[in-house]
């Protein structure tokens, strides 16, 4: 049985196909990645400190302030209060946009659809900002009618931008924990390797059931983490192993080998850890039971 695509979903999928956006998208993505390398600033913008992406939290402030301002306009409330709300949303816009661009840049290089939708999302929201700034200027010059009209147009553009943001998250998985639906097998599961195959400090990717697993020996101990980095899905086994930790090659997230905790972002969630045991037939792994 086939299922038709809803009209709005079809619009999102058409935007994903706009290859004309690839040139400026690649340039913008590289610029952002170069400007915000792995480290404290990127961790702060990514939301490592709150345990999930920061951008959606900040969007509530912008959307709430601008929408509330329009509600006051439509109910005939004091214009001064509406102006204050518009100003609050406008002041919150820059950091909100920066956190969103940071998240987008970490994904666009490997996902053309995200690159294209993200650019349209950003341009739509920038249009909303221009309308709201114009609204403030008009009101302060005494033209409240024009100010209300521009505010309404701004909220309309913001609504479209919000829908595109939802498409990025819910249809394209931007900012979603990559291992949440596959934390690893609950029962002991064999992998196609044996302990002697693992050289000290040299990670290896194996498969346990359907789960990719990074195995590494360090100081005589075997460690196993989900191989798909929870941040954007890169293989941890292709990263760099140092004392007690592994660093993802894509965006520099670091995880502790013993318990998967985040040692450095932009990852926001601990990496799933698996227990390892050696059997006569080789190695077996299972999801750590206390997680």
N, C-alpha and C positions, 0 to 999 in steps of 0.2 A: 504494500500500500504506500503510495507516495503522498507527501504532505506539501501543500503549497506554502511558499514563503510569504509572510505578511508584508503589506506594502512598505511599512517603515523599515523592516529588516532588509527588504530588497534595496531600499535607498542606501543603507549602510554598506551592503555588499557592492553596490555600484561605485561608491566612493572608494572602497578597497581596490577597485580596478583602475583607478585614475593614475596610470603610470607617469603622466606628465608631471606629477608632484615629486617624483623620485629625486630629481636633481637637487632642488632646493631642500628637500627632506634630508638627503644624505649629508649635505653641507651643514644644515642646522644641527643634526644629530651629532656629527663629529665635533662641531664647535662646542656643544654643551658637554660632551664627554671629556674633551680636553680642558674645559674650564672648571669642571667639577670632578676631579679624580677621586679615587678611593681615599677615605680619611674622615676626620671628624665632621667636616662640612657636609659631605655626601651622606654620612650617617644621619645627621640632623635632618636634612631635606628628605631623606628616604623614609624616615620614621622608625629607624632601628631602636630608638630610645622609648618608643611607645608600643612596640611589638607588632605594628602593622603599618601600612602605608599612611603617610601624613596628609597627602593631598586631599583625599575625600573629606577629611575632618575640616580642613580649611575652606573647602567649597561651600560648606553649610553656612559659614559666616557671610560670604559674598552673596550667595543666593538669598539667604534670609534677610539681609539688610536691604538689598535692592527690591526684593518682592514686598517687604513690609512698607517701604517707602511708597511704592505704587498703590498699595492698599489704602494708605492714609490719603493719597491723592484722590482715589476713587470714592472715599467716604467723606470727603470734604473737610478733612482735618487740617490743622494748622500747617502751613507750608514749611515753617521753620523745622518742625519735627521731621518731615519728609526729607528735607535737605540734609539734616544730620545723619539720617539713615543712609542716604545715597553716599555721603562722604565716608561713612564707616566702611561700606562695601568697597568703595573706590580705594581706600587706604589699605584694605586687606587684599586687594587684587594682586599686587606684585608678588608677594611671597607665595600666594596660592598658585599663581602661574609658574613660578620658578620650581616649586615642588612637582607640579604636573609635568613640566618639560623635562625635569630630571628623570622621572619615572619613564616617560616616553622614550628618551634617548637611550635608555638601557635595553630597549626592546626593538626599536625601529631598524637597527642594523641587520637583524636576522628575520624580520617580518615586514615585508613591503606593505601589507594591508594595514598594519599598525602605523607605519610611517605615514601613509596617505590619510587615514582617518584622523590621526593625531594632528596633522597640519590643518585640516579643515576645522577640527575642534578648536584649535588655538586661534585661528583666524576669526571664527564665529564669536568666540569669547572676547577677542580684542575689539570686534565691532560693538559688542555690548558695552564694553568699557568706554569707547568713544561716544556712544549715545548718552551714557550716564554723565560723563564729564560735560558734554554739551548741555545736558539738562541742568546741571548745577550752574553753568555759566548763564543760561537763559533766565533762570529763576533770580539770580543775583543781579541781573540787569532789569528785573521787573516784569519779565515776560513769563508768567507762571503757566499760561496755556501751552506755550511751546515747550516749556520744561516738562510738563506732564506728558505731552506727546512723545518727547524724546525718551523719557523714562519708560513709557510703555513699550517703545520700540526696543529699548535696551533689555527689558525683561523678556521680550519675545526672542531676541537673539540669544540671550542667556539660556532660555529654555531649550532652544535648538542645540546650543553648545552642551548643555547638560545631558541631553539625549545622546549626543555623540560620545560624551564621556562614559555614559552607561554602556554604549556599544563597545568601547575600548575595554572596559572591565569585564562585562558579563558575556560578550560574544567573542572577544579576542584575548581575554585572560591577562590583561596588563595589570600588574600589581597583585595578582592572586598567587598564594602560596602553591608552588608547583608540585608538592608532594602530598597535598592534603587528602587526595582521594586514593593515594597509593603509598602508605607509610611503610609497607613491607609485609611479608607473610607472618601470620600469627604463630604458625607451627614450624617446627624445624624443617627446613627445606634444603635439599642438596644443591650445591653449585658445582659447575664444571671446572674444578681446579683442585689441587692438593696443596697442603701447607708448604712442602718443599719448593713449589713453583714460585713462591713469593720471596723475592730478594728484599732485604731490609731497605726501607725507605722508598721502594718502587711501587706505586699504587697500580692496581689492576681492576678492570671492570669485569664483573661476572653477572650472571642473571640468576635470580632465585624466583622461580615461578615466572611472573611477568615483571618483576621488579629489578631494575638495574642497581647493582651494589658495587661500591668501591671497597676493595680489600687492600689493606696495607699492613705490613709488618714493621714495627718500630721497637727497638730495644728488646727484641724477643717476643713481644706481645702482638697479637693479631687484633686489628681494629676493622670494623665494618660500618660504613655510613651509606645511606641512600646516595646513589651516584648522581642523581639529578639535583643540582643545586636548587634549593627552594626559592631563590630569588628570581631567576629567569630560566632555569632548566639546563644550564650548561653542565657538562660532565666534570665532576670533581676529580676523577682519576686523571684527567688531562691537566690538572692544576699542579701546584707546587706543595710538596709535603715538607714541613719543618718539624722541629721538636714539639710534639703534642698537638699539632694542628695541620690543617690543609687549607690552602688558599685557592679559591676559584680563579681560573685563568681569565674569565670574561669580565668581571666587574670588581674583583679583588676582595670579595667576602671571605672571611676566615672563620673556620669552625674547629672546635676542640675535637680531637679524635676520640676522647674517652666518653664524652656525653653529648656531643653535637651542639653545644651551646655556641652562640654567636660571639666570636672574639672581635670581629670588625665587620661593619656593614659594607654595602647597603642591605644585605639580607636582614630581615626583621624577625624571623622565626628560627628556632633551633632546627638543625638538620636531623632527620630521623636516624636513630642509632640501631644497629642490629647486633645481637649477641652472636658469637662465633664458637663453634666446637669442631674438633677434629674427630672423625670416625674412621673405621677401617676402610670405608669406601671413599673418603675424601673429606671435604668440609661441608658443614651445614650452618645455616644462619636462620635467625628468626627475629622478629621485631622485639626490641627490648621491652620486657613486660611492665616496667614501671613508668612508661611514657604514656 
